[in-house]
């Protein structure tokens, strides 16, 4: 039930009638006609820009269009007022029964209230986290994991067929470095003195991996040349790190549908096949790149390389895919990997990268555009850095990881629900300050607490009503007479509930799950305001002693609030709290 969509349909029907009557000319495009909340709530419940966007193509005065449209809309029983404002904006006020219908809709549909058919089953691949399998996930990965997972849930809620995917970067030199680091821990487990040079991974998380190797091999590999142990230890260590990463993701409630190995692209012809597809379009050539902009590195020299003409698809410069020595650049397997997504039949792709991958966006979009013939869009979302604070000071490094703060460090401090919600209280491309003290604070300034407290308050009212012998299950509440819900504070809550389906579609269309967190805070604020008004006006209290009918109507309203909070928190991957201590 999308009330804004329903009223927009009414507006379009009215415009079509005006055309049939000759008031408006035929052939007008209604695509940009919108119905949305007015900028100032005092102006009405909804507003439409119809007259403003149609005035020029209709060659009419916008106020003339608005007045004719207002007369049509006023005839509908849902519309109590249709006022023309300014040069031609049209503000609408709706009957209280419309808002009561929103409550009924939420109760009858449960957490499906707000679900949208917008996606129409379109297959979307959301790739996120995709960290090198060289150690535990750090706090930067945490933000990407939460953002990507919430985005995937949001898209699924909006009707898309979503695949969650993790790209394992196990084909580069970093996994060789991992193997050498694990070998040092293996030597250590065999009583050897070791030193971790720059470039190796000194974290304690590799100690059990080295000990496990010692249990398998004993001292057989001690003193052996690298050529005899590198491949085997690399595979063993990579598997161990992937197991660790899966546990990290599970601790934050993230479960992937697909783990795709970069290594599987090598030696299988897939990289060559992707580049051949580009070559067939005349987009692969031999050439020499211009030197980097700015100060030219001392060791830079012009070399002929195999290049992808990415400028033909919107990039700033062409990109190398094969080095002068014949080896692949890091970009080549990534091209092949995205080609597999296209071949697997995805209609659109979303990549979630860290902020340090900003320079990678245009080249990847160019590759996908070329390989799909422009039919498969790629949206790359960058997640900015997270700064951690505790006791007013920057949070210290983790000994477990050696050089960074792990996902587990954060989750162990505040729990997965708080971690996830806080990570979504800022837009993905905005920096985020994560203060361990503030996120556990019980105040309005803490959005996690404020939203959960609203849900817990609703649950407390329901328990009290049950103890008093009232029927307050959803079936009983659906039979409640809601006509007494007329106070502006009560209607304000219902109006906010009505925005939920529209918000879902906007957030899904823009790939912005943080909008859900913002909305839940606003809904909780309206609920708490109504609760507080009940302190001064007993007739607004949700539990009315000796008046079951009045209690049921008010409880129906707040139960609808809990339904939407549960749905929203479900998208964010957060469990609603029924009781707070």
C-alpha positions as CSV (number, residue, x, y, z in Angstrom):
1,X,0.0,0.0,0.0
2,X,1.8,3.1,-1.3
3,X,-0.6,6.0,-0.5
4,X,1.6,8.5,-2.4
5,X,1.4,6.3,-5.5
6,X,-2.4,6.0,-5.1
7,X,-2.8,9.7,-5.0
8,X,-0.5,10.1,-7.9
9,X,-2.7,7.7,-9.9
10,X,-5.7,9.9,-8.9
11,X,-3.8,13.0,-10.2
12,X,-3.0,11.3,-13.5
13,X,-6.5,10.1,-13.9
14,X,-7.8,13.6,-13.3
15,X,-5.3,15.0,-15.9
16,X,-6.5,12.5,-18.4
17,X,-10.1,13.6,-17.8
18,X,-9.0,17.2,-18.3
19,X,-7.5,16.2,-21.6
20,X,-10.7,14.4,-22.6
21,X,-12.7,17.5,-21.8
22,X,-10.4,19.7,-23.9
23,X,-9.1,21.7,-20.9
24,X,-5.6,20.2,-21.5
25,X,-4.1,19.4,-24.9
26,X,-3.5,15.8,-25.9
27,X,0.0,14.3,-26.1
28,X,1.4,15.6,-22.8
29,X,4.0,13.5,-21.0
30,X,3.0,12.9,-17.4
31,X,6.3,11.1,-16.4
32,X,7.6,14.0,-14.3
33,X,4.3,14.5,-12.4
34,X,5.1,13.8,-8.8
35,X,3.1,13.6,-5.6
36,X,5.2,14.0,-2.4
37,X,5.1,15.5,1.1
38,X,5.1,19.3,1.0
39,X,8.3,21.1,2.1
40,X,6.3,22.7,4.9
41,X,3.8,20.4,6.6
42,X,1.6,23.4,7.4
43,X,0.8,23.6,3.7
44,X,-1.0,20.2,3.6
45,X,-0.5,16.5,3.6
46,X,0.7,16.1,0.0
47,X,1.7,18.3,-2.9
48,X,1.8,17.8,-6.7
49,X,4.0,19.6,-9.2
50,X,1.6,18.7,-12.1
51,X,0.7,22.2,-13.1
52,X,4.3,23.4,-13.0
53,X,5.8,20.6,-15.2
54,X,2.9,20.7,-17.7
55,X,2.5,24.4,-18.1
56,X,5.3,24.8,-20.8
57,X,4.4,21.8,-23.0
58,X,0.7,22.7,-22.6
59,X,1.4,26.4,-23.4
60,X,-0.9,27.3,-20.5
61,X,-0.6,29.3,-17.3
62,X,0.3,26.9,-14.5
63,X,-2.3,28.4,-12.1
64,X,-5.0,27.7,-14.7
65,X,-3.9,24.1,-14.8
66,X,-3.7,23.8,-11.0
67,X,-7.2,25.3,-10.5
68,X,-8.8,22.9,-13.0
69,X,-6.9,20.0,-11.4
70,X,-7.9,21.1,-7.9
71,X,-11.6,21.0,-8.9
72,X,-11.2,17.5,-10.2
73,X,-9.4,16.2,-7.1
74,X,-11.8,17.8,-4.7
75,X,-14.5,15.5,-5.9
76,X,-12.7,12.5,-4.6
77,X,-13.8,11.6,-1.0
78,X,-10.1,11.1,0.0
79,X,-9.3,14.7,-0.6
80,X,-10.7,17.3,1.8
81,X,-8.9,20.3,0.4
82,X,-7.0,21.1,-2.8
83,X,-5.4,24.5,-2.6
84,X,-3.4,26.3,-5.3
85,X,-0.4,28.1,-4.0
86,X,2.2,30.4,-5.5
87,X,2.7,30.2,-9.3
88,X,0.8,26.8,-9.5
89,X,1.8,24.4,-6.8
90,X,-1.2,22.3,-5.6
91,X,-1.4,21.3,-1.9
92,X,-3.7,18.5,-0.8
93,X,-5.3,17.6,2.5
94,X,-6.6,14.1,3.0
95,X,-9.4,12.8,5.1
96,X,-8.6,11.3,8.5
97,X,-10.1,8.0,7.2
98,X,-7.2,7.8,4.7
99,X,-4.7,7.8,7.5
100,X,-6.7,5.3,9.4
101,X,-6.5,3.1,6.3
102,X,-2.7,3.2,6.6
103,X,-2.9,1.8,10.1
104,X,-5.1,-1.0,8.9
105,X,-2.8,-1.7,6.0
106,X,0.2,-2.0,8.2
107,X,-1.6,-4.4,10.6
108,X,-3.0,-6.6,7.8
109,X,0.2,-6.8,5.9
110,X,2.6,-7.0,8.8
111,X,6.3,-6.5,7.9
112,X,5.3,-6.9,4.2
113,X,3.8,-3.4,4.5
114,X,6.0,-1.3,2.4
115,X,7.3,-4.0,0.2
116,X,7.3,-2.9,-3.4
117,X,7.0,-4.7,-6.8
118,X,9.2,-2.0,-8.2
119,X,12.2,-4.3,-8.9
120,X,10.0,-6.7,-10.9
121,X,12.4,-9.6,-10.3
122,X,15.3,-7.8,-11.9
123,X,18.5,-9.8,-11.2
124,X,21.0,-7.6,-9.3
125,X,24.5,-8.6,-8.2
126,X,25.7,-6.8,-5.1
127,X,29.4,-7.4,-4.5
128,X,30.7,-6.1,-1.2
129,X,33.6,-6.6,1.3
130,X,35.8,-8.5,-1.1
131,X,38.8,-8.1,1.1
132,X,42.1,-9.7,0.5
133,X,42.1,-13.1,2.2
134,X,45.2,-12.2,4.3
135,X,43.7,-11.6,7.7
136,X,40.6,-10.7,9.7
137,X,38.3,-8.0,8.5
138,X,39.0,-4.5,9.8
139,X,36.7,-1.7,10.7
140,X,36.7,-0.3,7.2
141,X,35.5,-3.6,5.9
142,X,32.8,-3.5,8.6
143,X,31.2,-0.4,7.1
144,X,31.3,-1.9,3.6
145,X,29.9,-5.2,4.8
146,X,27.0,-3.5,6.7
147,X,26.3,-1.1,3.9
148,X,26.4,-3.8,1.2
149,X,24.3,-6.2,3.2
150,X,21.6,-3.6,4.0
151,X,21.5,-2.5,0.4
152,X,21.0,-6.1,-0.7
153,X,18.1,-6.5,1.8
154,X,16.6,-3.2,0.8
155,X,16.6,-4.2,-2.9
156,X,15.1,-7.6,-2.1
157,X,12.4,-5.8,-0.1
158,X,11.7,-3.6,-3.2
159,X,11.2,-6.6,-5.4
160,X,14.6,-7.3,-6.9
161,X,16.2,-10.7,-7.2
162,X,19.4,-10.1,-5.3
163,X,22.7,-12.1,-5.2
164,X,25.2,-11.2,-2.5
165,X,28.7,-11.8,-3.7
166,X,32.2,-11.8,-2.2
167,X,35.1,-11.6,-4.7
168,X,38.1,-13.4,-3.2
169,X,41.3,-11.5,-4.2
170,X,43.4,-14.6,-4.0
171,X,45.3,-14.3,-7.3
172,X,47.9,-11.6,-6.5
173,X,51.2,-11.2,-4.7
174,X,49.5,-10.6,-1.4
175,X,48.6,-14.3,-0.9
176,X,52.3,-15.1,-1.5
177,X,53.1,-12.6,1.3
178,X,50.5,-14.4,3.4
179,X,52.2,-17.7,2.8
180,X,55.6,-16.4,3.8
181,X,54.1,-14.8,7.0
182,X,52.4,-18.1,7.9
183,X,55.7,-19.9,7.3
184,X,57.3,-17.6,9.8
185,X,54.6,-18.6,12.4
186,X,55.3,-22.3,11.4
187,X,59.0,-21.8,12.2
188,X,58.0,-20.1,15.4
189,X,55.8,-23.1,16.4
190,X,58.9,-25.3,15.8
191,X,60.9,-23.3,18.3
192,X,62.7,-21.0,15.7
193,X,63.4,-17.3,16.3
194,X,61.8,-15.3,13.6
195,X,61.6,-11.6,12.5
196,X,58.7,-10.1,10.6
197,X,60.1,-7.8,7.9
198,X,58.2,-4.9,6.4
199,X,55.5,-6.1,4.1
200,X,54.7,-9.3,6.0
201,X,51.7,-9.8,8.3
202,X,52.7,-9.8,12.0
203,X,49.3,-10.2,13.5
204,X,48.7,-12.8,16.2
205,X,45.8,-14.3,14.2
206,X,48.4,-16.3,12.2
207,X,49.8,-18.0,15.3
208,X,47.2,-20.8,15.3
209,X,47.7,-21.3,11.5
210,X,51.4,-21.8,12.0
211,X,50.8,-24.2,14.9
212,X,48.3,-26.2,12.8
213,X,50.9,-26.5,10.1
214,X,53.5,-27.7,12.6
215,X,51.0,-30.3,13.8
216,X,50.7,-31.6,10.2
217,X,54.3,-31.3,9.0
218,X,56.3,-31.4,12.2
219,X,59.7,-29.9,11.3
220,X,59.8,-31.3,7.8
221,X,59.6,-27.8,6.2
222,X,62.1,-26.1,8.5
223,X,65.0,-24.8,6.4
224,X,63.5,-25.9,3.1
225,X,63.6,-23.5,0.1
226,X,60.5,-21.5,-0.6
227,X,59.9,-23.4,-3.9
228,X,59.1,-26.5,-1.9
229,X,56.5,-25.1,0.4
230,X,55.1,-21.8,-1.1
231,X,52.2,-23.2,-3.1
232,X,51.0,-25.6,-0.5
233,X,51.2,-23.2,2.4
234,X,49.6,-20.5,0.3
235,X,46.5,-22.7,-0.3
236,X,46.4,-23.8,3.3
237,X,46.7,-20.2,4.6
238,X,44.2,-18.8,2.2
239,X,41.6,-21.4,3.2
240,X,42.3,-20.6,6.9
241,X,41.8,-16.9,6.3
242,X,38.6,-17.4,4.4
243,X,37.3,-19.4,7.3
244,X,38.3,-16.5,9.6
245,X,36.6,-14.0,7.3
246,X,33.4,-16.1,7.2
247,X,33.3,-16.1,11.0
248,X,33.8,-12.4,11.0
249,X,30.9,-11.9,8.6
250,X,28.7,-14.2,10.6
251,X,29.4,-12.2,13.8
252,X,27.9,-9.2,12.1
253,X,25.0,-11.1,10.6
254,X,26.3,-11.2,7.0
255,X,25.9,-14.3,4.9
256,X,27.0,-14.4,1.2
257,X,25.4,-16.3,-1.6
258,X,28.5,-16.6,-3.6
259,X,32.3,-16.5,-2.9
260,X,34.0,-16.1,-6.2
261,X,37.7,-16.8,-6.5
262,X,40.0,-14.5,-8.6
263,X,42.4,-17.4,-8.8
264,X,39.8,-19.4,-10.7
265,X,40.1,-16.9,-13.6
266,X,43.8,-17.8,-14.2
267,X,44.7,-20.6,-16.6
268,X,41.1,-21.1,-17.6
269,X,41.0,-18.8,-20.6
270,X,38.5,-16.5,-18.9
271,X,40.8,-13.5,-18.8
272,X,41.8,-14.1,-22.4
273,X,38.1,-14.5,-23.4
274,X,37.0,-11.2,-21.8
275,X,39.9,-9.3,-23.5
276,X,39.0,-11.0,-26.8
277,X,35.5,-9.7,-26.5
278,X,36.9,-6.2,-26.1
279,X,39.4,-6.7,-28.9
280,X,36.5,-7.7,-31.2
281,X,35.1,-4.2,-30.7
282,X,38.4,-2.6,-31.5
283,X,39.0,-1.6,-27.9
284,X,42.3,-3.5,-27.3
285,X,45.5,-2.1,-28.8
286,X,49.3,-1.8,-28.3
287,X,50.3,1.6,-27.2
288,X,52.3,3.8,-24.8
289,X,50.6,5.7,-22.1
290,X,51.3,9.3,-21.3
291,X,53.3,9.8,-18.1
292,X,51.3,10.3,-14.9
293,X,49.9,13.8,-14.3
294,X,51.9,15.9,-11.9
295,X,55.4,15.0,-11.0
296,X,56.8,12.2,-13.2
297,X,58.3,9.4,-11.1
298,X,62.1,9.1,-11.6
299,X,61.8,5.4,-12.7
300,X,59.1,6.1,-15.2
301,X,59.9,5.3,-18.8
302,X,57.6,4.9,-21.8
303,X,56.8,1.2,-22.4
304,X,54.6,-0.4,-25.0
305,X,51.7,-2.2,-23.3
306,X,48.4,-3.9,-24.2
307,X,45.8,-1.2,-23.5
308,X,42.0,-1.1,-23.1
309,X,40.5,1.9,-24.9
310,X,38.4,2.8,-21.9
311,X,38.1,6.4,-23.0
312,X,35.6,5.1,-25.6
313,X,33.3,4.4,-22.6
314,X,33.7,7.4,-20.4
315,X,37.1,6.9,-18.7
316,X,39.7,9.7,-18.5
317,X,42.6,7.7,-19.9
318,X,43.1,4.3,-21.5
319,X,44.1,1.5,-19.1
320,X,46.8,-1.2,-19.4
321,X,45.6,-4.8,-19.2
322,X,48.9,-6.5,-20.0
323,X,52.4,-5.4,-19.0
324,X,55.4,-5.1,-21.3
325,X,56.7,-8.3,-19.8
326,X,53.5,-10.2,-20.8
327,X,52.0,-10.5,-17.3
328,X,48.5,-9.3,-16.5
329,X,47.8,-6.1,-14.8
330,X,45.5,-6.2,-11.7
331,X,42.8,-4.7,-13.9
332,X,42.7,-7.7,-16.4
333,X,41.3,-10.3,-14.0
334,X,38.8,-7.7,-12.7
335,X,37.5,-7.2,-16.2
336,X,37.1,-10.9,-16.6
337,X,35.4,-11.3,-13.3
338,X,32.8,-8.6,-14.2
339,X,32.4,-10.3,-17.6
340,X,31.3,-13.5,-15.7
341,X,28.6,-11.4,-13.9
342,X,27.3,-10.3,-17.3
343,X,27.4,-13.9,-18.6
344,X,25.6,-15.1,-15.5
345,X,22.6,-13.0,-16.6
346,X,22.6,-10.2,-14.1
347,X,20.5,-7.2,-15.2
348,X,22.5,-4.7,-13.1
349,X,25.6,-4.7,-11.0
350,X,26.6,-2.9,-7.8
351,X,30.1,-2.8,-6.4
352,X,30.8,-1.6,-2.9
353,X,34.4,-0.4,-2.6
354,X,36.4,1.4,0.1
355,X,37.1,5.1,-0.4
356,X,40.7,4.3,-1.6
357,X,39.2,2.8,-4.7
358,X,37.8,6.0,-6.1
359,X,40.2,6.1,-9.0
360,X,39.0,2.6,-10.0
361,X,35.4,3.6,-10.7
362,X,35.5,5.0,-14.2
363,X,37.7,2.2,-15.6
364,X,35.4,-0.5,-14.2
365,X,32.3,1.2,-15.5
366,X,33.9,1.5,-18.9
367,X,34.7,-2.2,-18.9
368,X,31.2,-3.3,-18.0
369,X,29.7,-0.8,-20.5
370,X,31.9,-2.2,-23.3
371,X,31.4,-5.9,-22.4
372,X,27.6,-5.6,-22.0
373,X,27.0,-3.3,-25.0
374,X,25.8,-0.7,-22.5
375,X,22.9,-2.9,-21.4
376,X,24.1,-3.7,-17.9
377,X,24.5,-0.7,-15.6
378,X,27.2,-0.8,-12.9
379,X,26.9,1.4,-9.8
380,X,29.9,1.7,-7.7
381,X,29.3,2.8,-4.1
382,X,32.3,4.1,-2.1
383,X,32.3,3.8,1.7
384,X,34.3,6.4,3.5
385,X,36.5,5.9,6.5
386,X,35.3,5.2,10.0
387,X,37.0,6.9,13.0
388,X,36.7,5.1,16.3
389,X,36.7,6.8,19.7
390,X,36.5,5.6,23.3
391,X,36.7,7.8,26.4
392,X,37.2,10.7,24.1
393,X,40.3,9.3,22.6
394,X,41.0,7.5,19.3
395,X,40.5,3.7,19.8
396,X,43.9,1.9,20.0
397,X,45.2,-0.7,17.6
398,X,44.4,-4.4,18.0
399,X,47.3,-6.7,18.9
400,X,45.3,-9.5,17.4
401,X,45.5,-7.9,14.0
402,X,48.9,-6.3,14.4
403,X,48.3,-3.1,12.5
404,X,44.5,-2.4,12.5
405,X,41.3,-2.5,14.4
406,X,39.2,-5.6,13.6
407,X,35.6,-6.1,13.0
408,X,35.5,-8.4,16.0
409,X,37.0,-5.6,18.2
410,X,34.0,-3.4,17.4
411,X,31.3,-6.1,17.7
412,X,32.7,-7.3,21.0
413,X,32.5,-3.8,22.4
414,X,28.9,-3.0,21.4
415,X,27.3,-6.0,19.8
416,X,26.2,-6.6,16.1
417,X,22.9,-4.7,16.2
418,X,24.4,-1.4,17.5
419,X,27.4,-1.8,15.1
420,X,25.1,-2.3,12.1
421,X,22.7,0.6,12.9
422,X,25.4,3.1,13.7
423,X,27.3,2.2,10.4
424,X,24.1,3.3,8.6
425,X,23.5,6.6,10.3
426,X,25.6,8.4,7.7
427,X,25.5,8.2,3.9
428,X,28.1,5.8,2.6
429,X,30.3,8.4,1.1
430,X,30.4,10.6,4.2
431,X,33.0,10.0,7.0
432,X,31.7,8.3,10.1
433,X,32.7,8.9,13.7
434,X,32.0,5.8,15.8
435,X,32.1,6.7,19.5
436,X,31.8,3.6,21.7
437,X,30.5,5.6,24.6
438,X,27.8,7.5,22.7
439,X,26.5,4.5,20.8
440,X,25.6,2.8,24.1
441,X,24.2,6.0,25.6
442,X,20.5,5.9,26.4
443,X,19.4,9.2,25.0
444,X,17.6,10.8,22.1
445,X,20.9,11.7,20.6
446,X,21.6,8.0,20.2
447,X,19.5,6.8,17.2
448,X,20.0,3.1,18.0
449,X,18.6,3.5,21.5
450,X,15.8,5.9,20.4
451,X,14.4,3.6,17.7
452,X,14.7,0.4,19.9
453,X,13.2,2.3,22.8
454,X,10.1,3.1,20.7
455,X,9.6,-0.6,19.9
456,X,10.2,-1.6,23.5
457,X,7.6,1.0,24.6
458,X,5.0,-0.4,22.2
459,X,5.7,-3.9,23.5
460,X,5.3,-2.7,27.1
461,X,1.8,-1.3,26.3
462,X,0.8,-4.6,24.6
463,X,1.9,-6.5,27.7
464,X,0.0,-4.2,30.0
465,X,-3.2,-4.6,27.9
466,X,-2.9,-8.4,27.8
467,X,-2.5,-8.4,31.6
468,X,-5.7,-6.3,31.8
469,X,-7.5,-9.0,29.8
470,X,-7.7,-7.0,26.5
471,X,-7.5,-8.6,23.1
472,X,-4.7,-6.8,21.3
473,X,-3.5,-9.4,18.8
474,X,-3.4,-8.0,15.2
475,X,-6.6,-9.8,14.2
476,X,-8.4,-8.0,17.1
477,X,-6.8,-4.7,16.4
478,X,-7.9,-4.9,12.8
479,X,-11.5,-4.8,14.0
480,X,-10.9,-1.7,16.1
481,X,-12.9,1.5,15.4
482,X,-10.2,4.0,14.4
483,X,-12.5,7.0,13.9
484,X,-11.5,8.4,17.3
485,X,-7.9,8.9,16.2
486,X,-8.2,12.5,15.3
487,X,-5.6,14.3,17.5
488,X,-2.9,16.0,15.3
489,X,-0.2,14.0,17.2
490,X,-2.0,10.8,16.4
491,X,-2.5,11.7,12.7
492,X,1.2,12.8,12.5
493,X,2.2,9.3,13.4
494,X,-0.1,7.8,10.8
495,X,1.2,10.2,8.2
496,X,4.8,9.1,9.0
497,X,3.7,5.5,8.6
498,X,2.2,6.3,5.2
499,X,5.7,7.6,4.0
500,X,7.3,4.1,4.6
501,X,6.4,2.5,1.2
502,X,7.5,5.6,-0.7
503,X,10.7,5.8,1.3
504,X,11.5,2.1,0.5
505,X,11.2,2.8,-3.2
506,X,13.3,6.0,-3.1
507,X,16.0,4.3,-1.0
508,X,16.1,1.3,-3.3
509,X,16.2,3.4,-6.5
510,X,19.1,5.6,-5.2
511,X,20.9,2.7,-3.5
512,X,20.9,4.5,-0.2
513,X,20.0,2.3,2.8
514,X,20.9,5.0,5.3
515,X,17.5,6.6,4.4
516,X,15.9,3.7,6.2
517,X,17.8,4.5,9.4
518,X,16.9,8.2,9.1
519,X,13.2,7.4,8.6
520,X,13.1,5.0,11.6
521,X,14.5,7.8,13.8
522,X,11.9,10.2,12.6
523,X,9.1,7.6,13.1
524,X,10.4,6.9,16.6
525,X,10.5,10.7,17.3
526,X,6.8,11.1,16.3
527,X,5.9,8.1,18.5
528,X,7.8,9.4,21.5
529,X,6.2,12.8,21.1
530,X,2.8,11.2,21.1
531,X,3.7,9.2,24.2
532,X,4.9,12.3,26.0
533,X,1.7,14.2,25.2
534,X,-0.2,11.5,27.0
535,X,1.6,12.6,30.2
536,X,-0.3,15.9,30.0
537,X,-3.5,14.7,28.2
538,X,-4.8,11.4,29.6
539,X,-7.2,11.0,26.7
540,X,-4.1,10.4,24.4
541,X,-2.7,7.6,26.5
542,X,-2.6,4.3,24.7
543,X,-4.1,2.3,27.6
544,X,-7.4,3.7,28.6
545,X,-8.6,2.2,31.9
546,X,-12.1,0.7,31.5
547,X,-12.4,1.6,27.8
548,X,-11.3,-1.4,25.7
549,X,-12.6,0.1,22.5
550,X,-10.6,3.3,22.9
551,X,-7.5,1.4,24.0
552,X,-7.7,-0.9,21.0
553,X,-7.8,2.0,18.5
554,X,-4.8,3.7,20.1
555,X,-2.9,0.4,20.4
556,X,-3.7,-0.4,16.8
557,X,-1.8,2.8,15.9
558,X,1.3,2.1,17.9
559,X,1.3,-1.6,16.9
560,X,1.5,-0.3,13.3
561,X,4.5,1.7,14.4
562,X,6.1,-1.5,15.8
563,X,5.4,-3.3,12.5
564,X,7.2,-0.7,10.4
565,X,10.1,-0.5,12.9
566,X,10.5,-4.2,12.7
567,X,10.4,-4.1,8.9
568,X,12.9,-1.3,8.7
569,X,15.3,-2.9,11.3
570,X,15.0,-6.1,9.3
571,X,16.3,-4.3,6.2
572,X,19.2,-3.0,8.3
573,X,19.9,-6.4,9.8
574,X,19.0,-5.3,13.3
575,X,16.9,-7.3,15.7
576,X,14.0,-5.3,17.4
577,X,14.2,-5.1,21.1
578,X,11.0,-5.9,23.1
579,X,12.3,-4.9,26.5
580,X,15.0,-2.5,27.6
581,X,16.8,-2.8,30.9
